């Protein structure tokens, strides 16, 4: 009777037909109960339930079970927590065709999408990925996809009016919360799934909940853990069959499962070899043969290959159940396949091998996965010839220049000598030192066989200095080459203060520390004038020689170009200063004429690069000391455009790097004229503590002087550009007597002092002779400490340092000759040297930049929450033009304190 049972249906049409179907269903259930009774003699085996025991909630079998491992949108089903590591949108189409005779239940197809979300406000990023969302749809085929080849092989489902189509649908919604900020490498996930079917009685309206974890503690190891079906839903409980022959025969609880895996990349954390060991654990397996699984189903996988291709294999244990005999036999599923990656697309495919009925061990079917992602992968395909177009104006500042240098280096390295780069320049916001580092990156592109062009919309000497590092310089037809020279501008405020009734009373160490002169005098001292001319001469000579070398002419010719500037585009072309004239929309055509081949001009991709590593490996930390050094927190002050390198912020960041075992060396990137002596000393001492356990290397940007050089004394080696402004080893204490200003407004200040020097720090009266002597003594003490640190760091005597110090500002060229700098080079060279000192191989270890740039919230706080007291008595209504030229450490000071600030920077017209 069991062999001829009719199928069970539900929700059919009303009337006699429906009643007939329900009656047939009851008979079928009774037959199945008798056939599976433990006390009755075994009848003719019933194929229903034979084959793989598998929970209805299991997903399709995909190439490689990455519970821990590579990440794409398939993580929605495999391990939702892993979505927290995504850097961009990902979509996956996966499928598994399973032959019906294999009695495997992993067939079907699925579509999955996942996207990481960033927190943004007004277009500015407030936080990295704080949440990843995903969704997936699957069509699951329990006995192979499509109709069964033989109705006789599954008599339980045979019916004249009921096709043997048991496929069902599954919808999954998932979310991941990365916790990298608090626990690096950790992400948590949650998912909810619902199944439905038109035919399959057991897969109707099942609800599934999952919790998951993904942990990547290092580049060598990744761990994944998924708790599946934690709600243990019941299958078949909603079937509309009155009075089943045995209570609960259709009520089958789907088991709770733990799916765990450890993945290892033993070869230096690279994708060259990956091993994965995992298991699916079912503490309380379902007794129903159709859903009966091993308590422990181990799984192993291996993958080997290059950055863009991999061969992989996987083996997994499962049960083959025989219903009539109530037995379960061990079986193995295996697959060996190939995975290929292209920039935004990837594909993987493999045959699925295992027991195949009477045919023995063989092909059960095949699995494939097609990936599309916003992330950029290493690719097998050689990219067509493209010219990357960089707008240099968007890379202003020290960090901006660093990003441009990295982008140029990556472009030439990835294209292996085929890089074509076009830089568009229209008034760069970078300093001379930063321009030098961009030039060096352009020259490296050329040295690797690439081509570099610069398009000028007009240019001063600094922009032209940048352009001459290119193979080809193109100028806008209506623009002029205004390379009129260099000039140093220093503003003197003594007369202005006098008209306001104020008087500057600075004390300094010593004669070359010229910043106080701006407030006390109407012009420079001979010493200040001499050092300024020497600095400008050094930079001038370097620029002229470099331009002459790049344009294949003489320094005398370059000087003549400058002396007869500005030049029209036609004049510049005839003189050999440029190579071509053209409009911006003709740039692509100009490149094609120059290279004699088709060129596609495009901006560099803003899409993220896929992270090939499991987790963080060794790192080289770059600590950015940007702007005027001040006490308190780092800030970028809007409106006045001042950048403050806060001692509190930087010391905390440095201390964290000392404790971080992944950080193997620290590079301190200094682009600062100095500032607070106390804050500079705090940073230097924090770096001293780091230097006891890991290398500390210094990189100078456009300016690294005074307090900036004080911080540099903590490093073992200093790199500087030829045009870097450095030195200014000296100290001053600012004080402005504003009592005359108050008198003009009828304000009188009465004070009561206890102590002979109770009024030392007030700005409402002039110094007494005793107070001035005390202030000078304090400045002298700070100077002695400063020079002592320099002497120790540079291995010089105090007398040698004093001869180089006394506030003198040097160019990078001169500083190297004098022993204040060790080598020419920018941030790239400093990082390479730090890797060498840390015993890392070239290119090994990520470069981590700290602290993070100020967020929009910081900017808003600075704009609305920061008070700007004016020591000059001008009030907050003073002109922004004046405020931009005041040192922030001065107008943010509550009282006079020692400052180590350098001379004004050079401006180019």
C-alpha positions in Angstrom: 0.0 0.0 0.0 2.9 2.3 0.8 4.2 2.0 -2.7 1.0 3.3 -4.2 0.2 6.1 -1.8 -1.3 9.4 -3.0 0.2 12.8 -2.3 -0.8 15.1 0.6 -2.1 18.5 -0.5 -3.5 21.5 1.3 -5.6 24.5 0.5 -7.1 22.8 -2.6 -10.4 23.8 -4.3 -13.6 23.4 -2.3 -16.1 20.6 -2.9 -15.8 17.0 -3.8 -12.4 17.3 -5.3 -11.0 18.9 -2.2 -12.6 16.2 0.0 -11.2 13.5 -2.2 -7.7 14.9 -2.0 -7.9 15.2 1.8 -9.0 11.6 2.0 -6.2 10.5 -0.2 -3.8 12.5 2.0 -5.0 10.8 5.2 -4.5 7.4 3.6 -1.0 8.4 2.5 -0.1 9.5 5.9 -1.3 6.3 7.4 0.7 4.3 4.9 3.8 6.3 5.8 3.3 5.8 9.5 3.0 2.0 9.1 6.1 1.9 6.8 8.2 3.7 9.3 7.0 1.9 12.5 9.8 0.5 14.6 7.7 -2.5 15.7 6.4 -3.6 12.3 8.2 -5.8 9.9 9.9 -3.6 7.3 7.8 -3.3 4.2 9.0 -2.5 0.7 11.4 0.4 1.0 9.8 3.8 0.4 12.1 6.2 -1.4 10.6 9.3 0.1 13.1 10.7 2.5 15.9 8.6 1.1 19.1 10.4 0.2 20.7 13.3 2.0 19.2 14.2 5.4 19.0 18.0 5.4 17.2 20.8 7.2 14.7 22.6 5.1 16.3 25.8 6.2 19.7 24.9 4.6 20.8 27.2 1.7 22.0 26.1 -1.7 25.5 24.6 -1.9 27.8 27.2 -3.4 31.4 27.0 -4.5 33.4 27.1 -1.2 31.6 27.5 2.1 33.2 30.8 3.3 31.9 30.9 6.9 35.3 32.4 7.5 37.2 33.7 4.4 36.5 35.9 1.4 33.6 38.3 1.5 30.9 39.1 -1.0 27.1 39.3 -1.0 26.8 35.5 -0.6 27.6 36.2 3.1 23.9 37.0 3.4 23.4 33.3 3.5 26.8 31.9 4.5 27.7 34.2 7.4 25.9 37.6 7.6 28.4 39.0 10.1 31.1 39.0 7.3 29.1 41.7 5.5 30.7 44.1 8.0 34.0 43.9 6.2 32.5 45.0 2.8 33.8 48.3 1.4 31.2 48.7 -1.4 28.1 47.2 -2.9 28.2 43.5 -3.8 25.9 41.3 -5.7 26.0 37.5 -6.3 24.2 35.1 -8.5 24.8 31.5 -7.4 23.5 28.2 -8.6 23.8 24.5 -8.0 22.4 21.9 -10.4 22.0 18.5 -8.7 21.1 15.3 -10.5 18.0 13.7 -9.0 19.6 10.2 -8.9 22.2 11.6 -6.5 19.4 12.3 -3.9 21.3 15.4 -2.9 19.3 18.4 -1.6 21.6 21.4 -2.2 20.3 22.3 -5.6 18.8 25.6 -6.7 19.8 29.1 -7.4 20.0 32.3 -5.4 20.5 36.1 -5.8 22.1 38.0 -3.0 22.9 41.7 -2.6 24.7 43.5 0.2 25.8 47.1 0.8 27.8 48.8 3.6 26.4 52.1 4.9 28.4 55.1 5.9 27.3 58.0 8.1 27.4 61.2 6.1 26.1 64.7 6.6 26.1 67.4 3.9 28.3 65.1 1.8 31.0 64.7 4.5 31.7 61.3 6.1 31.1 61.3 9.8 31.9 57.6 10.3 33.1 54.6 8.3 30.8 51.6 7.8 28.5 51.5 10.8 26.0 49.0 9.3 25.8 46.6 6.4 22.5 45.4 5.0 21.8 42.5 2.8 19.0 40.5 1.2 18.8 37.2 -0.7 16.3 35.2 -2.6 16.7 31.5 -3.3 14.8 28.9 -5.2 15.6 25.6 -3.5 15.3 22.2 -5.3 15.2 19.3 -2.8 15.5 16.6 -5.3 17.4 18.3 -8.1 16.1 21.2 -10.2 13.1 20.8 -12.4 10.8 17.7 -12.7 12.1 14.4 -11.5 13.2 12.1 -14.4 11.2 9.1 -13.1 7.8 9.3 -11.2 8.3 5.7 -10.2 11.5 6.5 -8.1 9.5 8.7 -5.7 6.1 7.0 -5.4 5.3 9.1 -2.3 4.8 12.1 -4.5 3.2 10.4 -7.5 -0.2 11.8 -8.4 -2.1 12.0 -11.6 -3.0 15.7 -11.0 0.0 16.8 -8.9 3.4 17.4 -10.7 6.5 16.2 -8.9 7.7 19.8 -8.3 8.8 20.2 -4.7 10.8 23.4 -5.2 10.3 26.1 -2.6 11.4 29.7 -2.1 13.4 31.4 0.6 13.8 35.1 1.3 16.6 36.3 3.7 17.2 39.7 5.2 20.4 40.3 7.0 22.4 43.0 8.8 26.0 43.3 10.1 27.4 45.7 12.7 31.2 46.0 12.5 32.8 46.7 15.9 36.2 47.6 14.6 36.4 50.8 16.5 36.1 48.9 19.8 37.3 45.4 18.8 39.4 45.5 15.7 38.5 42.7 13.3 35.1 41.9 14.9 31.7 42.0 13.3 28.4 40.8 14.5 25.4 39.8 12.3 21.8 38.9 12.5 19.4 37.5 9.8 15.8 36.5 9.3 14.5 34.2 6.6 11.1 33.0 5.5 10.2 30.1 3.2 7.1 29.5 1.1 6.0 27.1 -1.5 3.1 26.3 -3.8 3.6 22.6 -3.5 6.0 21.6 -0.8 4.0 20.9 2.3 6.8 21.2 4.8 8.4 24.4 3.4 5.3 26.5 3.8 5.7 29.6 6.0 8.9 28.6 7.9 10.5 31.4 9.9 14.2 31.3 10.6 16.4 33.5 12.8 20.2 33.5 12.9 23.0 35.1 14.9 26.5 35.2 13.5 30.0 36.4 14.3 33.1 37.1 12.1 36.4 37.8 13.6 39.7 38.6 11.8 42.3 39.1 14.4 45.2 39.1 12.0 46.1 38.7 8.4 46.8 35.0 9.0 43.6 33.9 10.7 39.8 34.4 10.2 37.1 32.9 12.3 33.4 32.5 11.6 30.5 31.2 13.7 26.8 31.1 12.7 24.0 29.9 15.0 21.3 28.8 12.5 17.6 28.3 13.2 17.9 29.5 16.8 14.1 29.6 16.9 13.9 25.9 15.8 10.8 26.4 13.6 8.2 23.6 13.1 7.6 22.4 9.5 4.2 21.1 8.5 2.3 22.4 11.5 0.0 24.6 9.3 -1.1 21.7 6.9 -4.9 21.6 6.6 -5.4 17.9 7.1 -8.1 16.8 9.6 -7.3 14.2 12.1 -3.9 12.9 10.9 -3.4 9.2 11.6 -0.7 9.9 14.2 -0.4 13.2 16.0 2.6 15.2 15.0 3.6 13.2 12.0 3.6 16.3 9.9 4.9 18.5 12.7 8.7 18.4 12.3 10.9 20.8 14.1 13.9 21.9 12.1 17.0 21.6 14.2 19.2 24.3 15.7 22.7 24.2 14.1 26.1 25.7 14.8 28.2 26.3 11.8 31.9 27.2 12.6 35.0 27.6 10.6 38.7 28.7 11.1 40.5 29.9 7.9 44.3 30.2 7.8 46.6 31.9 5.3 50.0 30.5 6.4 52.2 32.1 3.7 52.6 35.6 5.2 48.9 36.1 5.2 48.6 36.1 1.4 46.0 34.5 -0.8 48.7 32.2 -2.2 47.4 29.5 0.1 44.3 29.3 2.2 43.2 26.4 4.4 39.7 26.2 6.0 38.5 23.7 8.6 35.0 23.8 9.9 32.0 21.8 11.0 28.3 21.9 11.2 27.1 20.8 14.7 23.5 19.7 15.3 23.2 19.0 19.1 19.6 17.6 18.8 19.2 16.2 15.2 15.8 15.6 13.8 14.7 12.0 13.9 12.8 12.3 10.7 15.0 10.6 8.0 14.3 13.4 5.6 15.8 16.0 8.0 18.2 13.7 9.9 21.8 15.0 9.8 25.0 14.0 11.6 25.6 15.5 15.0 29.0 16.6 13.7 29.5 17.2 10.0 33.1 18.3 9.5 34.2 20.3 6.4 37.6 21.1 5.0 38.7 23.3 2.1 41.9 24.5 0.4 42.5 27.3 -2.1 45.7 28.3 -3.8 46.6 30.7 -6.5 47.4 34.3 -7.3 45.8 37.6 -6.6 43.2 37.3 -9.4 42.8 33.5 -9.7 42.5 30.5 -7.4 42.1 26.8 -7.6 39.9 25.4 -4.7 38.7 22.2 -3.3 36.3 21.3 -0.6 35.1 18.1 1.2 32.1 17.8 3.5 30.5 14.9 5.4 26.8 14.2 5.2 24.3 11.4 5.8 22.6 9.3 3.1 19.4 8.0 4.7 17.4 4.9 3.8 13.9 5.3 5.1 12.7 1.7 4.9 15.6 0.3 6.8 15.8 3.4 9.1 19.6 3.6 8.5 22.0 6.5 7.9 25.2 6.0 5.9 28.1 8.3 5.9 28.9 10.1 2.6 31.2 12.7 1.3 30.5 15.7 -0.9 33.6 17.1 -2.8 34.2 19.8 -5.3 37.3 21.0 -7.2 37.0 24.2 -9.1 38.4 27.5 -10.4 37.8 31.1 -9.3 38.7 34.1 -11.5 38.5 37.8 -10.6 38.2 40.8 -12.8 38.0 44.4 -11.7 34.3 44.4 -10.8 33.2 40.9 -11.8 34.3 37.5 -10.6 33.2 33.9 -11.4 33.7 30.6 -9.7 32.6 27.1 -10.9 33.1 23.5 -9.8 31.7 20.1 -10.4 30.1 18.5 -7.3 31.2 14.9 -6.6 29.8 12.3 -4.4 27.8 9.0 -4.2 25.6 8.9 -7.2 23.2 6.0 -6.7 23.9 2.9 -8.7 26.5 4.8 -10.7 28.8 4.9 -7.7 31.0 7.9 -6.8 30.9 10.5 -9.5 29.5 13.8 -10.6 26.4 14.8 -8.7 26.0 18.1 -10.5 27.8 21.4 -10.5 27.9 24.7 -8.7 28.8 28.2 -9.8 28.9 31.8 -8.5 28.9 35.0 -10.4 29.9 38.2 -8.5 29.5 41.9 -9.4 30.8 44.5 -7.0 31.6 48.1 -6.6 34.9 47.1 -4.9 37.9 46.9 -7.3 39.6 43.5 -7.4 42.9 42.5 -8.7 42.1 41.5 -12.3 43.3 39.0 -14.8 42.4 41.2 -17.7 44.9 43.9 -18.8 43.1 47.2 -18.7 42.8 49.1 -22.0 45.0 52.1 -22.3 43.6 54.8 -20.1 44.9 58.2 -19.1 44.0 59.0 -15.5 43.1 62.6 -15.0 43.9 64.2 -11.7 42.7 67.6 -10.6 45.7 68.7 -8.5 43.6 71.4 -6.9 41.6 68.8 -5.1 44.8 67.5 -3.4 45.6 70.6 -1.4 47.5 70.4 1.9 50.0 67.9 3.2 47.5 65.0 3.4 46.1 65.9 0.0 49.5 65.8 -1.5 50.2 62.4 0.1 47.0 61.0 -1.4 48.0 62.2 -4.8 51.5 60.7 -4.5 50.0 57.4 -3.5 47.6 57.5 -6.4 50.3 58.1 -8.9 52.5 55.4 -7.5 49.6 52.9 -7.5 48.7 53.8 -11.1 52.2 53.1 -12.4 52.6 49.9 -10.3 49.3 48.4 -11.4 49.7 49.2 -15.0 53.3 47.9 -15.2 54.8 50.6 -17.4 51.7 51.4 -19.3 50.4 54.2 -17.1 49.4 57.4 -18.7 48.7 60.2 -16.3 47.3 63.7 -17.0 47.5 66.3 -14.2 45.3 69.4 -14.4 46.7 72.4 -12.5 45.0 75.7 -11.8 46.6 77.3 -8.8 47.8 74.5 -6.6 47.2 74.9 -2.8 50.3 73.0 -1.9 53.6 74.3 -0.5 57.0 73.9 -2.1 57.9 70.8 -0.2 54.6 69.1 -1.1 55.1 70.1 -4.8 58.5 68.4 -4.7 57.0 65.2 -3.5 54.3 65.2 -6.2 57.1 65.9 -8.8 59.1 62.9 -7.5 56.0 60.7 -7.9 55.6 61.9 -11.5 59.2 61.1 -12.2 58.7 57.6 -10.8 55.8 57.1 -13.2 58.1 58.0 -16.1 60.9 55.9 -14.7 58.6 52.8 -14.8 57.8 53.4 -18.5 54.7 55.5 -18.1 53.8 58.8 -19.6 52.9 62.0 -17.7 51.2 65.2 -19.1 50.3 68.4 -17.3 47.6 70.7 -18.4 47.9 74.3 -17.1 45.1 76.8 -17.0 47.7 79.4 -16.3 50.5 79.0 -13.8 52.8 80.8 -11.4 56.4 79.6 -10.8 55.3 77.0 -8.3 52.8 75.4 -10.6 55.3 75.6 -13.5 57.9 73.9 -11.2 55.4 71.0 -10.8 54.6 70.9 -14.5 58.2 70.5 -15.7 58.4 67.1 -14.1 56.1 65.9 -16.9 56.9 64.5 -20.4 54.6 67.0 -21.9 53.2 70.4 -20.7 50.0 71.8 -22.3 48.8 75.3 -21.7 45.3 76.8 -22.1 45.2 79.1 -25.2 43.8 82.1 -23.2 46.1 81.6 -20.2 49.4 83.2 -19.4 52.5 81.7 -17.9 53.0 84.1 -15.0 56.3 82.8 -13.6 57.3 86.2 -12.3 59.5 84.9 -9.5 59.5 84.5 -5.7 58.9 86.9 -2.9 58.7 86.7 0.8 56.1 88.9 2.5 56.3 89.6 6.3 53.7 91.9 7.9 54.8 94.3 10.7 52.2 95.4 13.1 54.1 97.7 15.5 52.6 100.9 14.1 49.1 99.5 14.0 49.4 98.5 17.7 50.7 101.9 18.5 47.8 103.6 16.9 45.5 101.4 18.9 47.4 102.2 22.1 49.0 98.8 22.5 52.6 97.9 22.7 54.3 94.5 22.1 56.8 93.4 24.8 58.1 90.1 23.6 61.1 88.3 25.0 63.0 85.9 22.7 66.0 83.6 22.3 67.6 84.9 20.2 68.5 87.4 17.4 67.3 85.2 14.5 64.0 84.5 16.2 62.3 87.0 14.0 58.6 86.4 14.7 58.5 88.9 17.6 59.9 91.6 15.3 56.5 91.7 13.5 54.9 93.1 16.6 57.7 95.2 17.9 59.2 96.8 14.8 58.3 98.4 11.5 60.9 96.4 9.6 63.4 93.5 10.0 66.7 93.5 11.8 69.8 92.9 9.7 70.0 89.3 11.1 66.4 88.6 10.1 66.8 90.1 6.7 70.0 88.1 6.0 68.4 84.7 7.0 65.3 85.4 4.9 67.4 86.2 1.9 69.5 83.1 2.3 66.4 80.9 2.6 64.9 82.4 -0.5 68.2 82.1 -2.4 68.4 78.4 -1.6 64.9 77.7 -2.8 65.4 79.9 -5.9 68.6 78.1 -6.9 67.0 74.7 -6.5 63.9 75.5 -8.5 65.9 77.2 -11.3 68.3 74.2 -11.6 65.5 71.7 -11.5 63.4 73.4 -14.2 66.4 73.8 -16.4 67.2 70.1 -16.1 63.7 68.9 -16.8 63.2 71.3 -19.8 66.6 70.5 -21.1 67.9 74.0 -21.1 70.3 76.1 -19.0 69.6 77.8 -15.6 70.4 81.1 -17.3 67.7 80.5 -19.9 65.2 79.7 -17.1 66.1 83.0 -15.3 65.5 84.8 -18.5 62.1 83.2 -18.8 61.2 84.4 -15.3 62.6 87.9 -15.8 60.5 88.4 -19.0 57.3 86.9 -17.6 54.4 86.8 -17.9 54.1 85.0 -21.2 51.2 84.3 -23.5 50.6 80.7 -24.6 52.1 81.4 -28.0 55.1 83.0 -26.5 55.6 80.2 -24.1 55.3 77.6 -26.9 57.9 79.4 -29.1 60.3 79.8 -26.2 60.1 76.0 -25.5 58.6 76.5 -22.1 55.6 74.3 -23.0 55.0 71.6 -25.5 51.4 72.3 -26.8 48.4 74.6 -26.6 44.9 73.4 -26.2 41.6 73.7 -24.4 40.6 71.3 -21.7 38.0 69.5 -23.8 40.8 68.9 -26.4 43.1 67.2 -23.9 42.2 63.7 -24.9 42.9 64.5 -28.5 46.2 66.1 -27.6 47.2 62.9 -25.8 46.2 60.8 -28.8 48.3 62.9 -31.2 51.2 62.8 -28.8 51.0 59.0 -28.1 49.8 58.1 -31.6 47.1 55.8 -30.3 43.6 55.8 -29.0 43.4 57.0 -25.4 40.5 57.1 -23.0 40.7 59.9 -20.5 39.0 59.4 -17.2 39.1 60.4 -13.5 40.6 57.9 -11.1 38.0 55.6 -9.6 36.6 56.6 -6.3 35.4 53.0 -5.7 37.0 51.1 -2.8 39.7 48.5 -3.4 38.8 45.0 -2.3 40.7 44.0 0.8 42.5 40.8 0.0 43.7 40.2 3.6 41.8 38.5 6.4 42.6 41.1 9.0 45.2 43.7 10.0 48.8 42.7 9.6 51.8 44.7 10.5 51.4 48.4 10.1 53.6 51.5 9.7 51.8 54.4 11.5 52.1 57.9 10.1 51.4 60.5 12.8 50.5 63.8 11.2 51.6 67.0 13.0 49.8 69.6 10.9 49.5 73.3 11.6 50.3 75.4 14.6 51.1 73.3 17.6 48.8 74.1 20.5 47.7 72.9 23.9 44.4 70.9 24.0 42.6 69.2 21.1 43.5 69.4 17.4 41.1 71.6 15.4 40.6 73.1 12.0 39.2 76.5 12.7 36.8 77.6 10.0 36.6 81.1 8.5 40.2 82.0 9.5 41.5 78.8 8.0 43.8 77.9 10.8 44.9 74.4 11.6 45.8 73.5 15.2 47.9 70.4 16.0 46.6 69.8 19.5 49.0 68.3 22.0 46.3 66.3 23.8 45.0 64.8 20.6 48.4 63.8 19.3 49.8 62.5 22.6 46.8 60.2 23.0 47.3 58.9 19.4 51.0 58.3 20.0 50.4 56.5 23.2 48.0 54.1 21.5 50.5 53.4 18.8 53.1 52.5 21.4 50.7 49.9 22.8 49.5 48.6 19.5 51.5 45.4 18.7 50.6 45.6 15.0 52.4 48.9 14.6 56.0 48.0 13.9 57.3 51.5 13.3 56.1 55.1 13.5 56.7 57.9 11.0 56.1 61.4 12.2 55.0 63.6 9.3 55.6 67.2 10.4 54.1 70.1 8.4 54.1 72.8 11.1 55.8 76.1 11.9 55.7 75.2 15.6 53.7 76.7 18.4 53.4 75.8 22.1 56.6 74.7 23.7 54.7 72.7 26.3 52.7 70.8 23.7 55.8 70.2 21.6 57.6 68.8 24.6 54.6 66.6 25.4 54.6 65.1 21.9 58.4 64.7 21.9 58.3 62.8 25.2 55.5 60.6 24.0 57.6 59.7 20.9 60.6 59.1 23.2 58.6 56.4 24.9 57.7 54.9 21.5 61.3 55.0 20.4 62.3 52.7 23.2 60.4 49.8 21.7 60.0 50.5 18.0 61.6 52.8 15.3 60.6 56.4 15.0 61.4 58.1 11.7 60.7 61.8 10.9 59.4 63.2 7.6 59.4 67.0 7.0 56.8 68.5 4.7 56.7 72.0 3.5 57.7 73.5 6.9 59.0 71.8 10.0 60.4 74.5 12.1 60.7 75.7 15.7 58.3 73.6 17.7 58.0 71.3 14.7 61.7 70.6 14.8 61.4 70.2 18.6 59.1 67.2 18.0 61.5 65.9 15.4 64.2 65.4 18.0 62.5 62.2 19.1 63.2 60.5 15.8 66.2 58.5 14.8 66.4 59.7 11.2 65.0 62.8 9.4 63.9 63.1 5.8 63.3 66.5 4.3 62.7 68.0 0.8 65.1 70.4 -0.7 62.7 73.3 -0.3 61.5 72.4 3.2 61.8 75.3 5.7 63.2 74.0 8.9 65.3 74.8 12.0 64.2 78.0 13.7 65.5 76.5 17.0 64.5 79.2 19.4 61.8 80.4 21.8 59.9 83.6 22.5 57.2 84.7 24.9 54.5 86.9 23.5 53.1 89.8 25.5 51.1 92.9 24.3 50.4 95.7 26.7 46.8 96.6 25.9 46.3 99.1 28.7 46.5 102.0 26.3 43.6 100.5 24.3 41.5 100.3 27.4 42.2 103.8 28.3 41.1 105.0 24.9 37.7 103.4 25.6 37.6 104.7 29.1 38.3 101.4 30.8 40.4 101.4 33.9 41.9 98.3 35.5 42.5 98.1 39.2 44.5 95.2 40.5 45.7 93.9 43.8 48.9 91.8 43.7 50.3 89.5 46.2 53.8 88.5 45.3 56.5 90.5 43.6 55.7 89.1 40.2 51.9 88.7 40.5 51.4 90.7 37.3 53.9 88.8 35.2 51.3 87.2 32.9 48.8 90.1 32.6 48.4 91.9 29.3 46.9 95.0 31.0 50.2 96.6 32.1 53.8 96.7 30.8 56.6 94.5 32.2 58.6 95.8 35.1 62.3 95.4 34.9 62.1 92.4 37.3 59.3 90.8 35.4 61.1 91.2 32.0 64.2 89.6 33.5 62.0 86.7 34.9 60.3 86.3 31.5 63.7 86.3 29.7 65.0 83.7 32.2 62.1 81.4 31.4 62.7 81.8 27.7 66.4 81.1 28.2 65.6 77.9 30.1 63.3 76.7 27.4 66.0 77.4 24.8 68.6 75.5 26.7 66.3 72.5 26.9 65.5 72.8 23.2 69.1 72.9 22.2 70.0 70.1 24.5 67.5 67.9 22.9 68.8 68.8 19.4 72.4 68.1 20.5 71.5 64.7 21.8 69.4 63.8 18.8 71.9 65.1 16.2 75.0 64.0 18.1 76.4 67.5 18.3 77.8 69.6 21.1 75.7 72.3 22.7 78.0 74.9 21.2 77.6 73.5 17.7 73.8 73.5 18.1 73.8 77.1 19.4 75.7 78.2 16.3 73.0 76.6 14.1 70.1 77.7 16.3 69.3 81.1 17.8 66.1 81.1 15.8 67.7 80.6 12.3 65.5 79.2 9.6 67.2 76.9 7.0 66.2 75.3 3.7 66.2 71.6 3.5 69.3 71.7 1.3 71.2 73.8 3.8 69.8 71.8 6.8 71.2 68.6 5.3 74.7 70.1 4.8 74.6 71.3 8.5 73.5 68.0 9.9 70.0 69.0 11.0 68.6 66.6 8.4 69.8 63.1 7.4 68.5 62.7 3.9 66.5 64.1 1.0 63.1 62.5 0.6 59.4 62.8 1.3 56.9 60.7 3.2 57.3 57.7 0.8 61.0 57.5 1.5 60.5 57.8 5.2 57.9 55.0 5.2 60.3 52.8 3.2 63.1 53.5 5.7 60.8 52.7 8.6 59.9 49.4 7.0 63.5 48.6 6.7 64.2 49.5 10.3 61.3 47.3 11.4 62.7 44.3 9.4 59.7 44.3 7.1 60.0 43.7 3.4 59.4 46.4 0.8 55.7 47.1 0.5 54.9 44.9 3.6 52.5 46.3 6.1 49.7 48.8 5.7 50.3 52.5 6.1 48.0 53.8 8.8 47.5 57.6 9.1 46.6 59.1 12.5 44.9 61.0 13.9 41.9 61.0 11.6 41.2 64.4 9.9 38.7 66.6 11.8 35.1 65.5 11.1 32.2 67.7 10.2 31.2 67.6 13.8 34.6 69.0 14.8 34.2 71.7 12.2 30.8 72.7 13.5 32.1 72.7 17.1 35.0 74.9 16.1 32.7 77.3 14.3 30.1 77.7 17.0 31.8 76.6 20.2 35.2 78.2 20.0 35.9 81.6 21.5 38.5 83.7 19.8 39.9 86.2 22.4 42.0 88.9 20.8 45.1 89.9 22.8 45.3 93.0 20.7 42.1 94.4 22.1 40.5 94.5 18.7 37.5 92.4 19.7 35.8 89.7 17.6 34.9 92.3 15.0 38.5 92.6 13.8 39.0 91.9 10.1 39.3 88.3 9.1 42.2 89.5 6.9 44.2 90.4 10.0 43.2 87.2 11.9 44.4 85.0 9.1 47.9 86.5 9.6 48.0 86.2 13.3 49.6 83.0 14.7 46.7 81.0 16.3 48.8 80.2 19.3 48.9 83.9 20.0 45.2 84.8 19.6 44.1 81.6 21.4 46.4 82.2 24.4 44.8 83.1 27.6 48.1 84.6 28.9 51.7 84.8 27.6 53.5 81.5 27.4 56.6 80.3 25.6 56.1 79.8 21.9 58.4 78.2 19.3 57.1 79.6 16.0 59.0 80.0 12.7 59.1 82.8 10.2 56.3 83.5 7.8 56.1 81.1 4.8 57.2 82.1 1.3 54.5 83.3 -1.1 54.8 83.0 -4.9 53.4 85.4 -7.4 
